[in-house]
Amino acid sequence: MNTANILLKSILEDEILSHKFPFIDHLKQNIITESIRYLLKVSSSGHEPDDEPILNFIFKTLNIFVELITYRSTMKQNEIDTLMQLLFPEPLINIIFDLFLFVPIHQAKIFITYLFVTLMKKNKQFHTSEHIKYFMSQLCIELLSNPKSITNRTIKTLQTYILDFVYLDLMRGSREEFEMKLSKFPEQFQELSMIIDIINAIMDETKCSKFPAMMFVQSSNVLNKASQFTLDEITISNSHFDNMFDLQLINLRNEDELIEHSFTEFIETLPISFQRYPSLVNIPVVYIQNRAKLFYILEIFVEKNLVLLDLNLASDKSVFTDKIRAIKSYLSRRRRFKWFEQSLCQTKQNSSSNPTVIFDVLKASIRDSDGQNSLFYQGYEQLHENAHLLFRTCDQRLWRANYIGMHSTDQGGPYRDSITGMCSDICSTRLPLFILCPNGRMNIGLNRDQCIPNVFPLNQSIPIEIVKQYRFIGQLMGMAIRNKHYLDLKFPALLWKQLLGEDITVKDIEAIDVQSFAIIKKIESIIAENQPLFDNMNDLRFEIMSSAGYMYELMPDGKAIRVTVNNFKEYCIRYHEYHFNEFRRQIEYIRQGLCSIVPNSFMTFLTVNELEDAVCGKDHIDIELLKRNTQYSNCKNDTPFIQQFWKIL
């Protein structure tokens, strides 16, 4: 976001907090006026007028309005509702839809549909006019009947938001109305709706959500006659499972190789295999079998319909993609990795002559202030311009490492050594990219050996050279995933989560800074106990200790503003927002680099641990897996010295 946008957003936030809206009203009036002027030009001339600056102003302002609604997770629903009525009155919504119809730019149509979907998600009372609903429904039907929407990325993005819009609109009515209207849509849309219903029923801890009738009809086309199930069987099975039991069953599915060859045989052998999982022992085997069938059916229909959705969309953008990603751990690891490997194959680059990268070890031994002598910077400087192509090839070695003065022939050793050398620099104090986490610096709590992105003030842009280096680190991660050249990096869960587009939590932040929310928790406990706050808040100001150890003002001149009972809520909001956004930009740049090498679409179906393992390798050796894949010569697996060998390992 540029400086002008940051300033504009800050002004609007101040108006909202003060409950005075002159600038907001002025902006709304300007949007309506300029939109009408644009539409009149279109209708009178019959073609698109050359008014790109006007359209940019309209859409950028609308985007800021959307951010004001979605940015603050601490807003209560009644506050969101009031803000939406202020920012998006009905006349403005109708004008925005007219722009959808007449602006011929696909990205404009995508943004407008996303805007409608966001407002519908944020406020269940938000309604568009009947003619808007009808148009979107017909457009949905048309898109699903057009094969081009599957192959064209832009059309697929628009289609995803149209599907979201229609689904959210149908959900506004009763269940009977929903099912009646749903029957008029193509089978693909009905199956997507069915998938959402299955997910809701699985994830509902109250067990009140019902499984869709359509699932039992469709399952007959997937399962053989002996493996089919009824509504009662699935409902009873559902009552015996919670998240912990589900995870045990999922682990069983992931570890059992039989499922790869025959799902029927896997189901038949469950009475034996599930005995190794303590949480499942007390559940009748028939319920475990039915639960496994349910997961299998879900997986089949998810795979069938993924082609309809733009899986590159970030989290919290689409109803369908978010729902499916939310249950990714319920989908078998084999199937998810199959999708991922297919996406890697489809985006690989043909091999070409690999460059020679010259490393000067003597230069690298001389410490400098900005790290430009380091092995990492030497490699970055020579590789980053073409990394987006080079790192997508499948060559055993992507470059030839030439160490000045060493006269080595790179048969693989110098190449691997160059990767190791660059990795050792990444998290060192030689570079301004990463720092040891607060727990490590203070020698308290967990994860003391983990590094976090260096901290940059949120109200200032990150230097472009630093941005490029973060992107290059992401590209190195992508290289590691594609070519199994694992990187020795110690990053916390919050970094891997954000690379996957997952939300981080207070626990994730406390995992690298155990003191991060101590002051907030202390004051909240004082409030809960009805104790006087004055003494505890006397020295508290609108500033925060960053993860790098320096103070940052939470608002302009924050160090001069005392925290009081009246403004404590606002202090908490800004305090949380700082911590949740402290590394957001840095990790986003790493993600951009990663996604230039590895497709984001199916990478987001990996779990946090799976992504870390794909980049860094496993931090332990699976002895049982090693045993299963060991061949013996002149001895057997029960030979005494072989048994001793495994015991030592």
Residue, then its C-alpha position, 0 to 999 in steps of 0.5 A: m500500500n502506498t503512502a497516500n493510501i496509508l494516509l487516507k486510511s488513517i484519516l478514515e479510521d480517525e473519523i470512525l473512532s470519533h463518530k464524525f464522518p465529513f470526509i467519508d461522506h465526501l468520498k462516497q458522494n465523489i464515488i457516486t458522481e464519478s461513477i455516474r459520469y463514467l456510465l453516462k460516457v459509456s452509454s452515450s459513446g457506446h465504448e469504454p471512455d479513456d477514464e482509467p484514473i477515475l476508475n482507479f480512484i473509485f476502486k482504490t477508495l472502495n477497497i479502502f472501505v472494504e479494508l476498514i470493515t475487514y481489517r479489525s478482527t476485534m470489531k463487534q458485529n453491531e459495530i460492523d453492521t453500523l459501519m457497513q451502513l455508513l460506507f455502503p448505502e443502497p444507492l452506492i451498491n446499485i451504482i457499483f453493480d452498474l459499473f460491474l455491467f459496463v466496465p469491460i475490464h475483468q479485474a474490475k468485475i472480479f473486485i466488485t464481486y469480491l466486494f459483494v461477497t465480503l459484505m455478505k459474509k460480514n453482515k447476514q442482513f446485507h442484501t442486494s436488489e432482486h435484479i442483481k441476484y437474478f443476474m448473478s444466478q444466470l451468470c453462474i449457470e452460464l459460467l459453469s456451462n462454459p469449459k473456458s472458465i476452467t482453463n482461463r485463470t482470470i475467468k476462474t477467479l471471477q467464477t469463484y466469486i460468482l459461486d460464492f455470491v450465489y451460495l451466500d444468497l441462497m443461504r439467506g433463505s430457509r433450508e427448504e427454499f435453499e434446496m428448491k432453488l439449488s435444484k435449478f443450478p448445474e450439478q457442479f454447483q450442487e456438488l460444491s454445496m454438498i461438499i460445504d454441507i459435509i464439511n459443516a457436519i463434520m466440523d460441528e462440535t454440537k453434532c446438530s448439522k445434518f449430512p446432505a441427502m445428496m451425499f447418499v445418492q452420489s456415494s452409490n456411484v463411488l462405493n461398491k455395494a458392500s461399502q455403501f452406507t445410510l444416513d443413520e449409519i453416518t449420523i451415529s458414527n458422527s456422534h462417536f468422533d471429535n477432532m482428536f479421534d478424527l486425527q487418529l483415523i486420519n493418521l491411520r489412513n495416511e500410514d496404511e499403504l493398503i488404501e493406495h491399492s484398494f479402498t475396499e481392502f483398507i475398510e476390511t482390514l480396519p478391525i486389525s489396523f485401528q488397534r494401534y491407535p489408542s483413541l479408536v480402541n473404544i469405538p465400535v469398528v463399524y463406526i470407524q469404517n463408516r467414518a473412513k468411508l465418509f472421509y473417502i467420499l468427501e475426498i473424491f468430490v473435493e478432487k472432482n470439483l477443485v477445477l472449478l475454483d481459483l485455489n490461488l486466492a488468499s485466505d478469507k477471500s472465498v467461501f468455497t476455497d476457505k471451507i475446503r482448505a479448512i479441512k485439508s488435514y481430513l484429505s489424505r496426505r497421498r492425494r494432497f501430495k499427488w495434486f501438489e506434485q502434478s502442479l509442480c510438473q505442470t510448471k517446471q522449466n526446461s533444463s538449460s545451461n546452468p550458470t557458474v556462481i563465483f564465491d569468494v570465501l576470503k571476502a565472506s570472512i570479512r564482516d561488513s555492516d550490510g552483509q554484502n560480503s556474505l556468501f548469501y549476498q554473493g549468491y543472491e547477487q548472481l542468481h536472483e534475476n533469473a531465479h524464477l526460471l532457474f529454480r523451476t528446472c529439475d537439474q541435479r545442480l542448478w548452478r556450478a559453484n566456483y570457490i575462488g582460489m580452491h580449484s575445486t571441480d563441482q561434482g555436487g559437493p561445492y554446490r551443496d556447500s554453497i547452499t549450506g553457506m548461504c543458509s548459515d548467513i540467512c539467520s546470522t547477524r551478518l544480514p539485516l533479514f532475520i533476528l533471534c526471537p525474543n525467547g532466544r534473546m532472553n533465554i526463556g520459554l520455548n523455541r529459543d533457537q528460532c529466527i524471526p524476520n527483522v522488524f521494520p516500522l509499520n508506517q515505513s516502507i521496507p527498503i527495496e533491496i531488503v524486499k528482493q532478498y526476502r523474495f530470494i529466500g522464498q525462491l530458495m525455499g521453492m528450489a528446496i521443495r522442487n529439487k529436495h535440496y533441503l535448507d537448514l533454517k529454523f523458523p517458527a510456526l507463525l512464518w510457515k502458517q503465513l506462507l500458507g495463508e493461515d491465520i496466526t494466533v496469540k499462541d503462535i506469537e507467544a511461542i516466540d515471545v512469551q512476554s508479548f501479551a503479558i501486560i494486556k493479560k495483567i490488566e484484563s485480569i485486574i479488570a476481571e477482579n474489579q481492582p483499581l487500574f490507576d496504579n497499574m496503568n500510570d506509566l503505560r503509553f500508546e507504544i509497544m516493545s517490538s520483537a527487535g527490542y525497541m519501542y514503537e508508537l501505536m499512534p502518532d505521538g503515542k509515547a505522550i498519550r497515557v493509557t486510561v480506563n476510557n481508551f484501554k480498549e483502543y490500546c488493546i486493539r492497536y496492541h494486537e494489530y501491531h503484533f499480528n502485523e509485525f512480520r506480515r510484509q516480510i513474510e509476504y515477500i518471502r511468500q511471493g518468492l516461494c510462489s514464483i517457484v512453487p504454485n500457490s494453488f496446491m501448496t496451500f493444501l499442505t499443513v504447516n509441518e508438511l511445508e516445513d518438512a518440504v523445505c527443511g527436511k524432516d528433523h528425525i529419521d523414521i526408523e520403521l520406514l527405513k526398516r520397511n525399505t531395507q534389503y538384506s544380503n547374506c542376512k535377514n531382518d531377524t539376524p542378531f547383529i541386524q537386530q542390534f543395528w536397529k536397536i542402536l538406531 
